[in-house]
Amino acid sequence: DLSNSGLRGAVSNLLSQLTKIQK
C-alpha cells in the first residue's frame, strides 16, 4: 500500500530525527 509505505517512511524519518537529538 502506498499509504502504508508513506506512514512507515514518516515514522522512520521521525525516529531518525529522534536518534539525532539523543546523540
C-alpha positions in Angstrom: 0.0 0.0 0.0 1.2 3.5 -0.9 -0.4 4.9 2.3 1.3 2.3 4.5 4.6 2.9 2.8 4.2 6.7 3.4 3.4 6.1 7.1 6.4 3.8 7.5 8.5 6.5 5.8 7.2 9.2 8.1 7.8 7.1 11.2 11.4 6.2 10.0 12.0 9.9 9.4 10.8 10.8 12.9 12.8 8.0 14.5 15.9 9.2 12.6 15.4 12.8 13.9 14.9 11.5 17.5 18.1 9.5 17.4 19.9 12.6 16.1 18.5 14.6 19.0 19.6 11.9 21.6 23.1 11.9 20.1 
